[in-house]
Amino acid sequence: MTLSETQVAAPPSGATPAEPLGPESLTWKMGLPRTALLLAGRALFLQTMHPVVGAGVRDFSTFRTDPWGRLDRTLESLQIQMFGGARSIDEAQRLRELHKKIRGIGFDGERYRALNPEAYAWVHLSNFDTALCFDRWFIRAHDRPAQERLYAEWRRVGRVLGIREEHLPADIAGLRAYVDDVVEHTLRDNEMARELLQSLRLDDVSAPPLPYVPEPLWKVLRPLSRQLLHDTTVGTLPSGLRQKLGLAWSSIDRRRLQGIALAVRAASLPVPDRLMQYPLAYRAQCAHRAVRVSTP
């Protein structure tokens, strides 16, 4: 898709600045558990199968040479967007400036820009769709009012990021229709999706930079991690994407994923929030609790 210089994600001129999320929000109450990392692969597939995002990842991402560092930077950015308060405004500006440089020739020979407003919105909204999927599988499904509230807050984060109203569906029903439409008509099998499929095997991925996972232990853990990553990624993808990629998923596979989900839920219950939550998310939870205590 060819984009003119004016067709970029940016706040409309004269628009009222969006307010970052604060301790009154349901998002701050819930936080971001470390187990959410289980669906990082799902979000990556949803995003890299978009022609604009996939081409940008192909040309500019460091995920091949620095997968753990790239993951850490993404998680840090997401935490600031959700829980950073006023810092999220600076983070939004940083991201827009960063993405201004990401442009080139796409898979079909057409020019692309990372600030294509539809592609920029898709990254944000696919993250929310993945968050709902994670809650459904590994924590608990939210009722409709909670989903609507969380999505309203996610739209608010999107406006801070510079995503315009017309690219943010108004409610959960609109979001679901939008995701279904993008999956069916926009997302495509491409070379980056195939490379991402190969990366699920972890063959060329070194041990994570953690003191308690040395390389010899990683060699032992890699086969188990490979199966876990495959199941939590492939099993949670929309069925239409599995079909586009030619990925088999049987009833036996689904039962295995259900067993993984039950084990994750059981193992998570006794873990205190200060350990289960990412640091900024935990501080947000504490701020939420403080507001509740101080409110008459």
Buried (B, 14 or more C-beta within 10 A) or exposed (E): BEBEEEBBBBBEEEEEEBEBBBBEBBBBBBBBBBBBBBBBBBBBBBBBBBBBBBBBBBBBBEBEEEBBEBBEEBBBBBBBBBBBBEBBBEBBEEBBEEBEEBBEEBBEEEEBBBBBBBBBBBBBBBBBBBBBBBBEBBBEEBEEEEBBBBBBBBBBBBBBBBBBEEBBBEEBEEBBEBBEEBBEEBBEBBEBBEBBBEBBEBEEBEBBEEEEEEEEEBEEBBEEBBEBBBBBBBBBBBEEBBEBBEBEBEEEBEEBBEEBBEEBBEEBEEEEEEEBBBEBBBBBBBBBBEBEEEEE
